[in-house]
Amino acid sequence: MTDTLTPTERSERMARVRSRDTKPEIRVRTYLHAAGLRYRLHQRIEGVRPDMVFASRRVALFVHGCIWHRHPDPTCPFTRTPKSRVDFWEAKFAENTARDARQKATLEAAGWHVAIIWECETQDAAKLRALSATIRAVPMRASSPSHAPPPLAQPAIAYTPPVDPVRSVPHAVR
């Protein structure tokens, strides 16, 4: 099957495909923020840039587009291979999935939990609730020593209340 667009039109259309601030990503960000979870966007960790980073829980979240990252669910309506230049697209998708596996392994080796939500799942409120619950299930880390507040100074001499010589009890107890 031949392409219905000219090479210039195809190039313009493909240039509009974004890697950040996509509709599925904004949908997930809006839901998680409303659920009270706070995160950083596209923060670099070990050479990897997840879509959202929950640093206090050491959770990295990826919002994967079904077509680009090859959603393995056979019922996914978005996972398809273009009919033109099939060899090019199969190689491209294989590279994407291999990179995803490397990035996940890198983060897990560094002690991070990796969560993935697929584009088709971002429209399902139950999947978003499950994602929120998954993130909340990871315990929060204690503050690192460099960010912890300094310990309170202990007084050099402990205070002892004065004692009433008649009753031999502290004044405050009367």
Protein Blocks (a to p, Z undefined) as FASTA:
>chain_A
ZZfbdfklmmmmmmmpcfehpfklmmmmmmmmmnopacdehiaeehiacfbdcfknopac
ddddfklnopabfklmkbccdfbhklmmmmmmmmmmmmmmmmmmmmmmnopacddddfkl
mmpmklmmmmmmmmmmpccddddfklpccdddddfbdcdddddfklopafklZZ
